Amino acid sequence: FENNEFIISLSDPYDNETPPILVPIDISLTASKNAQRYFVDKKSAAEKVKKTVASSEKAIKNAQEKAKSTLEQVRVVVEVKKSRKAMWFEKFRWFVSSEGYVVVAGRDAQQNELLVKK
């Protein structure tokens, strides 16, 4: 009887497996006021659960979108570069002179002979 409350043990008469529920009752309030207090508590708890579920779904959705965008950014787009056709002189030693001429030299005597024939 401390704090004008006492605890009632309520059990389900049709279900013997569930343990009894302990319900504190305020003796300074009427039965309808006690019932109303528990109804309001239940309603606010249900709203909190609903908000929690909604916020967790939103957080999961945001995390999935962030992961998806990160995956798209990280994904490496492999572009196949077109290989250009090698010019005829690239198998020799060559450079472009300051006047814009291509200077070609062989790597050995055989390549020099091949160049002279061209």
Secondary structure, DSSP 8 states (H G I E B T S, - for coil): -GGGEEEEEE--TT-SSS--EEEEEETTS-HHHHHHHHHHHHHHHHHHHHHHHHHHHHHHHHHHHHHHHHHHHHS------------GGGGSEEEE-TTS-EEEE-SSHHHHHHHHH-
